[in-house]
Amino acid sequence: MLKEERLNHIINQVNIHNKVLSADLSTQLSVSEDTVRRDLAELAESGQIIKVHGGAISKSFHYPFSEKGIYKKDEKKEIARKAIELIEDGMIILVGGGTTMIELARLIPEKLHCTFFTISPLVALELAENPNLEVHMVAGKLSSNSQILVGSQVIHQLAEIHVDLCFLGTNSVSVKNGITDSDWEVVQVKKAMIKSATETVILSIAEKLDSFQKMKVCGLSDIKYMVTDLEPDHESLKKYASKIKIM
């Protein structure tokens, strides 16, 4: 594979999954980890990604308030628009982090009076702009990679609340492997979020479908709804429809 093809593959994987690991890229590209590290350093120097220990993350995680550089921004807005249909007045809702969740927070109508808990400072700031929402932020250690709060303190607090709906983003989703991620701390927090909710909703751009990471969050049986940017009857969603409600 030519260098340009490698770089394009890396950028694509970072955009889709938000975070990539050098070891995984080495396997995917059939090159050494040293080669991957040099490629990541070059992409970071050119401002296309952010290099972190063991891999790279999307710039959109660190610059979410900018209209530039958000991958599939229109698709994420469509996902948020559909997800809001599940929110009813008076609900208690738990929200994860990520750029799709920020779009969700921005689009919540002022006519709704709800209580929100979130593990994302960035999402909390957006929710606080709505005068009819009561917003609580779960406290913990801020992950510099995912920009959400993680750790035992977060998990302990989540065990003490019960919410009507939990909105979660996902790194990868497939029928066989369910919801998976590449960050152990994030996985533990997501597990706790799912346990605290009556119903859990997964928000995912279509490109994350049929992919998987090494760490499992849950199976599809633990999720009530999956919201994507595709039409619910799209061919690629048919195999999911028997396991989960599609929006």
N, C-alpha and C positions, 0 to 999 in steps of 0.2 A: 504494500500500500504506500502510495506517495505521501510525502509530508503534508501537502495541502489537504489531502483526503483525511489524514489523521486529525489534523486541526479542526476540520469541519465536523468530523464525527464527535470530537470532544465537545465542541461548542453546542452541538445538537443535544448531546446527552445531558450537559449542564442545564440547558434551557428546559428540557423536558422534566428532569428529575430534581432540579434545583441544586443537587449535590452529587458529585461523583468521587469515587475512590481510585487512587492510582493503580492499585492491584487489579481492580475490575477492568479498568481501561487497558491495562497491559494484556489481560486475557482476551478481551474483545478485539484488540488491534494486532495481537500476536507479535508484540514487541516487548523489549525489556522495560522494567519500571524506571530505569535511568532515562530511557528515551521519552517515556511519558512525562517524567518530571521536567525534562527540558522543554517539552511541548507546552506543559502547563505554565512554566516560567515565561515562555514567549507570549502566550496568550494573556497572561496577567500583566506583563509589561506593556502590551498594546491596549490594555484597558478593557478586554472583552470578558474576562472572568476575574474572580478573586481566588488566589491560591491560598489554601489552608493546609494544615498538617495532614498528610495522607491523601490529599486530593484537591478539589476545587469546589467552589459554590457559585451560584448565580449572582450577578451584581444586583439583580432586582430585590434580593433579600435585604441588601444594605441601603438601597436607594428607592424604597417603595413609594415615596410620595412624588417621584418624578414620573411624568407621563412617558418619558423615553426609556427604552430598554426593558420594558415589561413584556415578557414573552407571551404571545397569544392574548393580549390584553382584551380585545373585543370578545374572544371566546370566553374569557374568565368573567366578563361582565354578563354575558348571556347565562352562564352557569349560575351566577349570583342572582340574576333576575328570576330564574326558575326556582331556585332554592327558597327565596323569600315567600313563595306561595305556600310553603309549609308552616310558616310562622303565624300564630294566632294571637290575638290580643290577650295580654295577661300571662303569657308563657314565661317560664324560666328557661334560659337558653345558655348553653356552654359553647364557646367558639374557640377553635384552634388558631394557628398562625398561618402566614403565607400571603401571597399577593391576591389569591382568589378570595380569601377571607376579608381582606381589606376592601375589595370590591363589594362584597356582601354587606359589610358595615356601612359603606357609603350609600347603598341603595335602599336601606330600610326606611319605609315610609314614616313620616312623622305622626300619622294617625295611630300607629301601633304604640301601646304602652306595655313594655316588657322589661324583664330583669335579665341582664346579661352578665355572665362570668366569662373571663377569657384569660388565657395564658400568654397572650401577646400584647406587649405595651403599645405596639403600632396599631393593632386592631382596637385596643381600648381608646386610644386617642380619636380614632374615627367615630366610634360609637358615641363618645362623649359629645360630639357635635350635634347629636339628636337630642332635643330637650325633653322628650318623653320617654327616654330610656334610662333605667337605673343600671349603672355599670360598676361591676366589681372586678378587680384584677387579682388573680391568684398569685401569691408571692412566692418567690424562689430565686434560684440562680439563673441569670440570663445567659443563654447559650449564644456565643458570638457568631456561631455558624448559622443557626436556624432562627435567631432573633425571637425565641420564645423562652419562657421560664421553665426550668427543668429541675430535677432533683427530688430528694425524699420529702422536702417540705411541701412541694407542689402536690405530690402524690397523697400525702397525709391530708391536706386540705380538700382535695377532690373527693376523698373518701367520706368527708363530712357533709357533702351537699348532694342533693338529688334534683336533676333537671328534667324538663320535658323533652328537650331536643339537644343533641350534640352535633355540631357541624365540624367535620374534620376534613382537612386536605389529605392527600396521599402522595407518597413518592412513587409507588407502583401498585397495580391491582391486576389480578388474574383470577380466573375461575378456579384453577388448581391450587394456587398459593394464597389466595385471599389478598389482604392488605399487608404490604411489606414496606420496610424502610431500611436505611443504611446507617442510622444513628441509634445506638443502644439506649441512650438517655431519652431521646424523643419517643422511642417505642414504648418505654415504660410509662411515660406520661400519657400517651395515647391510649394505652390499655386502661389506665385509671379513669380517663375521660369517658370511655365507652361504658365502664362499670357504673359510672355515676348517672347515666342517662336512661330514660325510658326507651327512647328511640335515637339511633345514630344515623346521620346522613353523611355520605362521602361525596365530596366535590372533586371532580377530576376532569382535566382536559383529555380528549380522546387519545392523544399520543401516549398517555400513560397506561392505557389498556393493554392487557396481554403482556405485561412486563413484570419483573419481580426483582426484589433485593434480598439480601441474605438474612434479614431479621424480620420475623413475622409479628405483625400487630394483632391480627385476628382473622378468622375466616369470614366468608361472605354471610354466613348464617348469623353473625353478630351485628350485621348492618341491616337497617330497614330500607333505606333509599340510597340510590346512587344517581347523582346529577352530573351530566356531562354536557358538552356543547353540541352533541349530536341530537337528532330527532330520536325519540324513544324507540321507534320501530326500525332504526337503522340496522342494517345487516350485522355489523360488528358487535351489536349489543344483544343479539338474540340469545346467545349462549349464557348471558348473564341473567336474562329475564326470568328463568325458572328458579333462580337463587335469591333474587333481590328485586325490589321495585325500582323501575327505571324512570327517570324524569329527563 
